[in-house]
């Protein structure tokens, strides 16, 4: 079944969260379903408030969907607090593919995850993850003193070593320096008992319209996996998908702040 269940927060402006996830699934030709963990009041200029849903109701959403539609590929985004993290982790099938975007902050700096929930993620959610897609500030938060800002590959390896079931870490380049006009995403992954690295580079695009890029990348990885792509290939195609959307923001974007990606501009012969 070519389908993905996203479990994340809602962005009423349509640029990030479950709205971005569902747009990504649709443009990449997979069926998308969504469990909501939090409601936010936000637009392209920032997040102005958030409300977390009852963890018991989130459990009920997941259970109700899975009783009817047997999803095997999942994506998690904004989970908000420790109780929600644990509720989601305990509701997911143990044998599924999980793409985990450890969302901590909005582009504006608004916190989307309570500090004490980070340890809960480490204990309950990350051991279930197949792929993790932290940005550099999130990776720094997760590694603590072990974080080395000058060696993205080593940071990815350190995170991978903590979780035996984790198959790949995507160290995103958006918060790192531009090298010779290019942005580098570093994929650290397991293969044949070894830990390997692949660097995917794209021309740097100067645009303020980057709202929802993290959500979109993680969702695109999940979508390509659901379509049957091998994991590293899925990650590479997902980064290309996001890069294409960034190129289109010069032609079309919305709002007065960090504009959203125009997912509908992506056309593919599936």
Secondary structure, DSSP 4 states (H G I P E B T S, - for coil): --EEEEEEEE-TTSSSHHHHHHHHHHHTT-EEEEEEEEEEEEETTEEEEEEEPPHHHHHHHHHHHHHHS---EEEE---BSHHHHHHHHHHS-TTSEEEE----B-TT--B-B-TTHHHHIIIIIGGG-SEE---HHHHHHHHGGG--TT-HHHHHHHHHHH-TT--EEEE-STTS--BTTEEEEEEEEEETTEEEEEEEEEE----S--BTHHHHHHHHHHHHHHTT--HHHHHHHHHHHHHHHHHHTTT---SSSSPBP-GGG-----
